[in-house]
Amino acid sequence: MTPSSFPEAELPLPRLAYIGQVPVRNISAGPVLLYRLLETYPPDRLLIAGSAENRPSPAHQLRGVSHLRFQLLRVRLLNSRLNRLYGSWVYSQAAHRARPFLPALRAFGAEAILGIAHGYAWRTAAAAARSLGVPLHLLVHDHWRECCNVFPWFDRRAEKDFTATYRAAASRMPVSPDMEVCYRIRYGAAGTVVYPCRAAGALKLARPPFRTPSPGAFVFAYAGSAGAVDQRRTLIDFAHAAAPLGVRLRIYQELSLDTLHAEGLVTNNVEIAAFRPVDELYSDLVANVDALYLPMSFALESRTNVELCFPSKLADYTAVGLPILVRAPAYGTAAHWARSHPEAALLVDTDDPGPLAGAIARIAGDATCRHALARGALEAGERQFSHAAVFTVFCLCLRRA
C-alpha cells in the first residue's frame, strides 16, 4: 500500500509540542535528525520546548516555530565526579520539570507531545502528556539506558518507569528494525521504524556522478563522528589496508593527524577535510571522492550501540551516488542493512584486515562493481531515507493517535 492509501493520511496534523533534552538544530548528528524530521511540519502547529542547557543559536533552529526553555540540569555537575549522584537526582526530578510550562502548552493548544528517549527529559515529556491528557509520541534514536546515568540501585526503578512510558505511548518510533524488535520483546509493545532522513531540500541525483579516478589516486571518504578511540581505530585499520593499494582516505571531521599517528597510524594516505554543512559536503564528495567508507566498532563495549542504533550517515551517504563499503560486526544494524541491500553496499563483517583489503581492491579496481553499487545506493536511499518517505511515516504515526 502507498502512504496515500491509509485513511489517516487525510487527517490534519495535531498541534505538536516537542519536549526534549536533545536540541532541534541544523548541526551535529542527533539534533540534525530532529531538525530534518520537523523542518516541514506546519510551523504554526509546532512548539519546541528544549532544556536550557542545550539552547541552539537562532541561525541553527527552525524558523517561524514557537520556542520555550525549561531548566532540567546543570551540565557542569553532570560531568563532574558526582555525575551518578547528580544524574539520579535529575532523574527523580525530571517528571516535575513540566509543571512551570504547562500553562504555555495549554495556551498553545497542544494536542500531542513528542518526546525522545535520550537523557532524562523523556520523563518530562511523558508527565506533560499525562497532565494535558494528550497522546505521547516517543522517538528512540539511541538506547535510552546508555544515556541515563544513575546509581545502580536506581536501575530497577528506571527500567520500570521506561517500560510504563514506552507501553503507554500512542506511538513508538525506534530508529532501526533491530531496535524495534529488541524493544518490542523487552518492553512488550510494537513500534514503527522511523529511519533517519535527509533534509527536505537535499541533493537529488537522477544518476550517479561517475568519475574516472586517476591511477594511484582512488579516494574513499569517511564523514561522521570520531570522538571515541574505537571509532578512530576503524579509520586507522582502513588506512593500513588501503595504503598498499594506492588508495587514500579522506576524513571529514575536526580530527588531528597527530592524534591518529599517536594511536597507531603509520601510513601517509590519510587527509583531513574540515567539517562542513551538508550541502557543501555533498558537493565536495561528488567532486573529490570515488567511494564511501562506513565502519562500525568491533569493540565489546560498543556492542549495544552497534546492535541497536542505526548509522544515520547512511541517509546522506546514499544521496551522493557513490559506492559504499560497510565494515561492521555481523550482529550490527549497519551489517544487517548492507546484507539486506547487497545492490547498494559491499559488506565486510569481520575485523580481519584481509577481507577489508579485498573489498577495497574490488571497489577501486572494478568500475562495473562501482557503478552498480552507486546506482543501488541512490535507489535504496531514495526509498528509505528521503525526507518525503520518512516524514510520511512520521505523520501517519501522529495521525493514528
C-alpha positions in Angstrom: 0.0 0.0 0.0 1.2 3.5 -0.7 1.0 6.1 2.1 -2.0 7.8 0.5 -3.9 4.5 0.7 -4.2 5.0 4.5 -7.3 7.0 5.6 -5.1 8.7 8.3 -3.1 10.4 5.5 -6.0 12.8 5.1 -6.3 13.8 8.7 -4.9 17.2 9.9 -1.6 17.1 11.8 -2.0 17.7 15.5 -0.7 20.8 17.3 2.5 19.2 18.4 4.8 20.1 21.2 8.3 18.6 21.2 9.8 18.4 24.8 13.3 17.1 24.9 16.9 17.3 26.1 18.2 16.9 22.5 18.0 20.3 20.8 16.4 20.7 17.4 19.1 22.4 15.4 20.7 22.1 12.0 24.1 21.0 13.2 25.6 17.7 14.6 24.1 14.2 14.5 21.1 13.8 16.9 19.9 17.4 16.7 20.1 17.3 12.9 17.8 14.2 12.8 15.2 16.1 14.8 15.6 19.2 12.7 15.1 17.4 9.4 12.2 15.4 10.7 10.4 18.6 11.8 11.5 21.1 9.2 8.4 20.7 7.0 5.9 20.4 9.9 3.5 23.3 9.7 5.3 25.9 11.9 2.0 27.3 13.3 1.2 23.8 14.7 4.6 23.2 16.3 6.1 24.2 19.6 9.7 23.3 20.7 10.3 23.1 24.4 14.1 22.5 24.9 16.1 22.2 28.0 18.0 25.3 28.8 21.5 23.8 28.8 21.2 23.0 25.0 20.0 26.2 23.6 20.7 26.4 19.9 21.7 29.6 18.2 18.9 31.3 16.2 20.9 30.6 13.0 20.5 26.8 13.5 17.0 26.5 14.8 13.7 26.2 13.0 12.2 29.5 11.9 8.6 30.5 12.4 8.2 28.0 15.2 7.4 28.8 18.9 10.2 28.1 21.3 10.4 27.9 25.1 13.1 26.7 27.5 12.9 24.8 30.8 15.6 24.1 33.3 16.4 20.4 33.5 20.0 20.1 34.7 23.4 21.7 35.1 26.0 20.2 32.6 28.9 21.0 34.9 27.6 18.8 37.7 26.6 16.0 35.3 30.2 15.9 34.0 31.7 16.0 37.5 32.8 13.3 39.9 29.3 13.4 41.3 27.7 12.5 38.0 25.8 9.4 39.2 24.6 11.2 42.3 23.5 14.2 40.4 22.1 12.1 37.5 19.9 10.2 40.0 18.6 13.5 41.4 17.9 14.9 37.9 16.1 11.6 37.0 13.9 11.9 40.2 13.0 15.5 39.4 12.6 15.2 35.6 8.8 14.5 35.7 8.2 17.6 37.8 10.1 19.9 35.3 7.0 20.1 33.1 4.9 22.0 35.7 6.2 25.5 35.1 5.4 25.5 31.3 2.1 23.6 31.3 0.2 26.9 31.0 2.3 27.7 27.9 1.4 24.3 26.4 -2.3 24.8 27.1 -2.1 28.3 25.6 -0.5 26.8 22.5 -3.3 24.3 22.4 -1.0 21.2 22.3 -2.9 18.2 21.0 0.1 15.8 21.2 3.6 15.6 22.8 6.7 14.4 21.0 9.5 13.1 23.2 12.8 11.4 22.6 14.2 8.6 24.8 17.5 10.3 25.5 18.8 11.5 28.8 16.1 12.4 31.3 13.6 14.7 29.5 11.5 11.7 28.2 10.1 11.7 31.7 9.3 15.4 31.4 7.5 14.8 28.1 5.6 11.9 29.5 4.5 13.9 32.5 3.4 16.8 30.3 1.3 14.4 28.1 -0.4 12.9 31.2 -1.1 16.3 32.7 -2.7 17.6 29.4 -4.5 14.3 28.7 -2.9 14.2 25.2 -1.0 11.4 23.3 2.7 10.9 23.8 4.8 10.0 20.7 8.2 8.7 21.6 11.3 8.7 19.3 14.2 6.4 20.1 17.5 7.1 18.3 19.9 5.8 21.0 19.4 3.1 23.6 17.8 5.1 26.4 19.7 3.3 29.2 23.1 4.2 27.7 22.1 7.9 28.0 20.8 7.9 31.6 23.5 8.0 34.2 22.0 6.9 37.6 23.1 4.8 40.5 22.8 1.0 40.1 20.1 0.9 42.8 18.1 3.3 40.5 18.2 0.8 37.6 15.1 -1.2 38.6 13.0 2.0 39.1 14.3 3.5 35.8 13.6 0.3 33.9 10.0 0.1 35.4 9.4 3.8 34.5 10.6 3.5 31.0 8.6 0.3 30.4 5.4 2.0 31.5 6.2 5.1 29.4 7.0 3.1 26.3 3.9 0.9 26.6 1.7 3.9 27.2 2.9 6.0 24.3 0.4 6.5 21.4 3.3 5.7 19.0 6.8 4.4 19.5 9.3 5.3 16.8 12.6 3.4 17.1 15.3 4.3 14.5 16.1 0.8 13.2 14.3 -2.6 12.7 16.8 -4.1 15.1 15.8 -1.6 17.9 12.1 -2.1 17.2 12.4 -5.9 17.6 14.5 -5.6 20.8 12.2 -3.0 22.4 9.1 -5.0 21.4 10.4 -8.1 23.1 11.9 -6.2 26.1 9.0 -3.7 26.8 6.1 -5.6 25.4 4.9 -3.0 22.8 5.4 -2.8 19.0 6.9 0.2 17.3 7.1 1.8 13.9 10.6 2.3 12.4 11.3 5.9 11.6 14.6 6.0 9.8 17.0 9.0 9.8 16.1 11.2 6.9 17.8 13.7 4.6 17.0 17.4 4.6 13.8 18.4 2.7 15.9 20.2 0.1 18.7 17.7 -0.1 20.6 16.9 -3.3 18.6 14.6 -5.6 20.6 13.0 -8.3 19.0 11.2 -11.3 22.1 9.1 -11.8 25.5 8.6 -10.1 28.2 11.2 -10.8 30.7 8.7 -12.3 34.3 9.9 -12.1 37.3 8.3 -13.7 39.9 8.0 -10.9 43.4 8.9 -11.7 45.8 6.0 -11.4 47.0 5.6 -7.9 44.7 8.3 -6.6 41.5 6.5 -5.7 39.8 8.2 -2.8 37.5 6.8 -0.1 35.8 9.2 2.3 34.5 9.0 5.8 32.1 11.6 7.1 31.0 11.1 10.6 31.9 11.2 14.3 35.3 10.0 15.5 35.3 11.0 19.1 35.9 7.6 20.6 39.1 5.6 20.4 37.4 2.6 18.8 35.9 4.8 16.1 39.3 6.2 15.2 40.7 2.7 15.2 38.3 1.7 12.4 39.8 4.6 10.3 43.3 3.6 11.1 42.6 0.0 10.1 41.2 1.2 6.8 44.2 3.4 6.1 46.6 0.5 6.7 44.6 -1.9 4.5 44.3 0.7 1.7 47.9 2.0 1.6 49.4 -0.9 -0.4 46.7 -0.5 -3.0 47.5 3.2 -3.6 44.1 4.2 -2.1 43.6 7.3 0.1 41.2 8.0 2.9 39.7 11.5 3.2 38.1 12.2 6.6 35.6 14.9 7.1 36.0 15.6 10.8 37.7 18.0 13.2 40.4 15.5 13.8 44.2 15.7 14.0 46.6 13.5 12.1 48.8 13.7 15.1 46.0 12.0 17.1 45.8 9.2 14.6 49.6 8.8 14.4 49.7 8.6 18.3 47.0 5.9 18.2 48.9 3.7 15.7 48.6 5.2 12.2 51.8 4.5 10.3 50.8 5.3 6.7 50.6 8.7 4.9 47.5 8.0 2.9 45.1 10.0 5.2 43.9 13.5 4.6 41.7 15.6 6.9 39.0 17.8 5.3 37.3 20.4 7.5 33.8 19.6 8.7 31.2 21.5 6.6 27.5 21.9 6.2 25.7 19.1 4.5 25.2 20.9 1.2 28.9 21.7 0.9 29.7 18.2 2.0 27.6 16.7 -0.9 29.3 19.0 -3.4 32.8 18.1 -2.1 32.1 14.4 -2.1 30.8 14.4 -5.7 33.8 16.4 -6.9 36.6 14.8 -5.0 35.7 11.3 -3.8 35.3 7.9 -5.5 33.7 5.8 -2.7 32.5 6.0 0.8 33.5 4.1 3.9 31.0 3.3 6.7 32.6 1.5 9.7 31.1 0.3 13.0 33.2 -0.7 16.0 34.0 -4.3 16.8 34.8 -3.4 20.4 32.9 -5.3 23.1 32.0 -2.1 25.0 30.3 -0.7 21.9 28.2 -3.8 21.2 24.8 -2.5 22.5 25.1 0.7 20.4 26.2 -1.3 17.3 23.4 -3.8 17.7 20.6 -1.2 18.2 21.4 2.2 16.8 21.3 2.9 13.1 24.2 4.7 11.3 22.4 8.0 10.4 25.2 8.8 7.9 23.5 6.3 5.5 20.9 8.9 4.8 23.5 11.3 3.4 25.9 8.6 2.0 23.1 7.2 -0.2 22.3 10.7 -1.6 25.6 11.3 -3.4 25.6 8.3 -5.8 28.9 6.8 -4.7 29.6 3.1 -3.9 29.6 2.3 -0.2 31.8 -0.1 1.7 30.4 -1.2 5.1 32.7 -2.8 7.7 30.7 -3.8 10.7 30.1 -6.8 13.0 27.6 -9.3 11.7 25.3 -8.5 14.6 25.2 -4.8 13.9 22.5 -2.7 12.3 24.9 -1.5 9.6 25.7 -5.1 8.6 22.0 -6.0 8.6 21.2 -3.1 6.3 24.1 -3.9 3.9 23.1 -7.6 3.9 19.5 -6.6 3.0 20.7 -4.3 0.3 23.6 -6.0 -1.5 22.9 -3.9 -4.5 23.7 -0.7 -2.5 26.8 -1.6 -0.4 29.7 -4.1 -0.1 29.9 -5.6 3.3 32.9 -6.8 5.3 31.7 -8.3 8.6 35.0 -9.3 10.2 37.8 -7.3 11.8 40.4 -9.4 9.9 42.4 -7.0 7.7 42.4 -9.4 4.7 38.8 -9.2 3.7 38.8 -5.4 4.2 41.8 -5.0 1.8 40.0 -7.3 -0.7 36.8 -5.2 -0.6 38.8 -2.0 -1.1 40.6 -3.5 -4.1 37.4 -4.7 -5.6 35.7 -1.3 -5.4 38.8 0.6 -6.6 39.6 -1.8 -9.4 36.2 -2.8 -10.8 34.3 0.0 -12.4 31.3 -2.2 -13.2 31.0 -3.1 -9.5 31.4 0.6 -8.5 28.7 1.8 -10.9 26.3 -0.9 -9.8 26.8 -0.1 -6.1 26.4 3.6 -6.8 23.1 3.1 -8.6 21.9 0.7 -5.9 22.7 3.2 -3.2 20.8 6.0 -4.9 17.7 3.9 -5.3 17.7 2.4 -1.8 18.4 5.7 -0.2 15.5 7.4 -2.0 13.1 4.7 -0.9 14.2 4.7 2.7 15.8 8.0 3.7 14.3 10.7 1.5 12.6 13.4 3.6 9.3 12.6 1.9 9.4 8.9 2.7 10.4 9.3 6.4 8.1 12.3 7.0 5.1 10.4 5.7 5.7 7.5 8.1 6.2 10.0 11.0 2.9 11.8 10.1 1.0 8.6 9.9 2.2 7.7 13.5 0.9 11.1 14.7 -2.4 10.9 12.9 -3.2 7.3 14.0 -3.4 8.5 17.6 
